[in-house]
């Protein structure tokens, strides 16, 4: 019995591992050099600042001097910070433009998906704001919203409406910014929806037509499920982008608007860090904002499970 086991062990085939050739080693080194630059960039400009900001959030620091450890004092101060509460509310309120923008984008994409003349021209026109400078667009809309000579109020005057000073009124500044952000992002969302609509097999609509489905039923049971992955992507990116809204606020309402009614969280972070030189406190706000974005993203992934994308 023992001899049979030893013979089996001897005769057992051991997989042969060929030594790496010189060319393969050179390819490995070249591949490592190619990924080295983005890896170093990630470590220096993303991971290190992220970890450092977490540490700084537990300190009192002006950006240059000594960092004094204060523990959870910055986070406790956030609980009673009315300006933080107001900026967080403003940020969430201006995200109301996300569903409005998605609806308009899908509506335009369905119109451009038809075989009508001039669709290519309209695609270019709608996409121009996407590739335009955000700072330049903010200046343009700041002029358009001017209460004395702005283009918006001139247009309303044609219908006998006396328009307000949009950016200097706490009741109109947030709707004005929402309209501008919708206009800015309409082209990108529209093109993504258009690509999704063009990938829907025509036989689905033909089969639904033969079954007697009307236009609304075809839209509800075919179009919406087929474009749901695009909607999911746009909602996630819209929330992340909306939470980081800063340039428009800094240019159009540089003081945060009347009664701080247009200041976003990122704008408040910028004020605390670079105006008041409270880097530690600003880092704490940044950490809280990052957690909020992370939690909302996780919730969206749970609500939009991949299985729901299937028809």
N, C-alpha and C positions, 0 to 999 in steps of 0.2 A: 504493500500500500504506500509506504514511504517512498520507495523507488519510483512508483508510478507518478506521485505528486512532483518529485524532483524532475522527472523527465518532462512532465507537462510544463513546469516552470522554465526549463531550459529551452523547450521547443516553442514557447510563447513568443510570438512576433512582437518586437519592440518597434514602434513607429520611428521611421528614420527622419531626422530633422536636418535638412540641408543647411549648411552654413550660409550666412548672408554674403552675397557677392559684393564686390567693391562698388558696383554701380548702384545696387540697392541701398548701400550705406550712404552713398552720395545723394541719392534721391531723398532719403530720410533727413539728412542734414539740410538739404535745400527746402524741404517742406517745413522743417522747424523754423528756418530763417523767414519764410513767408508768413508764418503765423506769429512770429516774434513781435513784429511791429504792432499789430492790433492788440496782442496780449499785453504788451507793456503799456500801450495807451489805455487799455481797460483798467489795469492795475493803478496807474498813476492818476487818471482823470475821472474814474468812476468809482472803483472800489475804495481807494484810499480816501477821497473826499467824503464818501458815504460813511465810512467808519469814523473818520475824524469829526464829521458833523454830529454823529451820535454822542461821541465823547464831549464835544463842545457844548452840547445841549444840557449837560450837567454842570456847566461852569458859568462864571461871570467873566466875560472877555470882550475887549473892545476891538479885537482884530489885530492888535500889534503887541500889547503888553502881556503881562503874566495872566495865566488862566487860573482863576480861583475856583476850586471845587465847591459847588453849592448843593449837590445832590438833586433832589426833585423840586427845588424851589421854582425853577422856570416853568415846570409843568403845573405846579400848584397855582402859580400866578396866572396861567392861561385860563383857569377855571373862572376867575373873576375879571378877566380882561374883556371889557365891553367892545373894544375895537376889534378884537379877534373874533368875537361872536358875530359882530356886524359884517366883517369881511367874509366870514364863512357863509353867512346867510346870503350875501350878495353873490358869492361864487356859485352856490347851489341854485339861486334864483335864475342866474343867467344861463344855467344849463337847460332851462326850459326851451331854449332855442334848438336843442338837439333833436327832439321828436318833430318839431316844426320843420327843421331843415331836412330831415329824413323823408317826411311826407312830400315836401315840394320837390326834392331830388328824384324820388320815385315817380312822381307825376310827370316831371319833365322827361325822365328817361323813357317812360312809356310813350310819350309823344314823339320823341326822337327815334324810337325804335320802329316807327312806321316808315314805309317807303314813300316819303314825300320829298320834294325838292328843297334844298337848302339846309338839310340836317347837319352836314359837315360844317357849314358856316356857323350855325347856332352852337355846335359843340365847342368851336374855338372861342366864340364870344363868351359863353358861360365859363370857360376854363381860364380866361385871362386873369380874373381876380386871384386865382389859386397861385399862379406863378408871379404875381406882382408883389412888390415889397410891402410887407405889413405896415411898416412905418409910413410909407407914402400913402397907402390906403387910409390909414388912421388920420393923417393930415387932411386928405380929401374929404372924408366924412365929417371931420371936425368943422370944416368950412361949410359943408352941406347942411349941418345941423345948427348953424349960427342963427340966433333969433332975429337978427336985423336984416341980413342980406343972404341968408342961406337958401340953397336951391330947394330944400324940402318945404320951407315955409312959402317960398314963391309959388311952388306947385299947389300948395293948399289954398293960397290966396285966389287962385283961379276959380275955385269952388266957393269962395266967400268964407273960408275958414281962417281964423287968426291963429296961426301956429305958435306954440310956446318956444321959449329958449331951451331947447331939448337937453343940452348938457349941463345947464345951470338950474334945473328943476329936479328935485329929488324924486318926483313921481314919474318923470319921463326919461331920466338918464339911463336907467337899466333897460327899459324897452328899446331905447335908441341903440344901445350897445348890442342888444340881442339881434336887432335887424341887421346891423353891420356884420356881425359874425356869421349870421345865416348867409348873407350875400357873399361873404368871403369864401365860405366852404362849400357853396352849392355846386360848383363845377366838379370838384373831386368826387363828391358823393354821387352826382348824376352819372359820371362816367363809369364808376364801379357798378352802379345799378344797371346801366346800359349794357355793360359787358355780361352781367349775370342774365339779363333778359335775352340777349342774343344767343346764349348757350342753352336756353330752354328748348327742347325738341318741339317742333311744330305739331308733331302727331298728338301731343297731349291736348292741345287746343282743338285739333280736328276731332279727336275722340270725344271731347267734352261737348263740342257742338253737335255731333251726331246724337249724343245722349240728351240733348235739349237744354244744356246748361246755358244760362244767360251770361252777360258780360260780368256782372258782379260775382257770380258763382265761379266763373273762370279765374277772376282776379283773386278770390279768396282761397280757392282750393288748389290752384296751380301756380299763379304768379307769386303770391306771398310765401308759400313754402319753398319755392325754388330760389328766392332771393334772400331767404332767412340767414344764410351764412354771411352774406354781405352786410345785412342789417346788424348782425351781431358784431362784426368787425367795426362798423362805423359807430356803434354805440360805445364800445370800449374805447376806441381812439378819441371819440368825441368827449367822453368823460375825462380822460386823461388830459386832453388838450384844454378843456374848459377849466379844469382844476389848476392849470398852469397859466392862465390868462394874465398877461402883464403889459405887453407893449401897447395895446389899445388903450388901457387905462392910463398908463403913464403919459401918453401923448394927448389923448382927448380930454382927460380930466386929471391933470397932474397933481392936484391936491387930494384926490380921492373922491371928488364930486361933492355936491352940497350935502352937508351933514354926513359925510363919509358914506354916501349912498351908492357909490360905484366902485369902491375899493375892493379888490379881491384878496385872497389869502397871500398870493405871491407878491402882490403890490405891498401888502402890510409887512411881509418878510423883508422886502427890499428897503422899506422905510426904516424898520428897526435895525437892519444890518448896516446900511450905508449912510443913513441920515442921523440916526441916534447912536450909532456905533455899539449896539447891543447884540453882538454876534452870538453870544450864548443863547440869548432869548430867541433870536431869529432861527438858530439851529433847532431849538425845541419846537418852534412852530413848523419848521420844515419836516421834522420827524413825524409830527402829528399828521401833517398833510400827506406824507408818504404812506402812513398807515391807513388813512382814509381811502386813498386811491387803491391800495392793495386790497383792502376789505371789499370795496365796491367791485373791483375786478373779479375777485373770487366769487362773489355772489352772482355776478353776471355769468361766469362760467358754469356755475351750478344750475342757474335757471335756463341756460341755453346749452343743455347737454347735446353732444354731437348726435345722439340718436334722434333728437327732435328735428334734425335737418332732413331726415329721410321722409319721403312722402308716404 
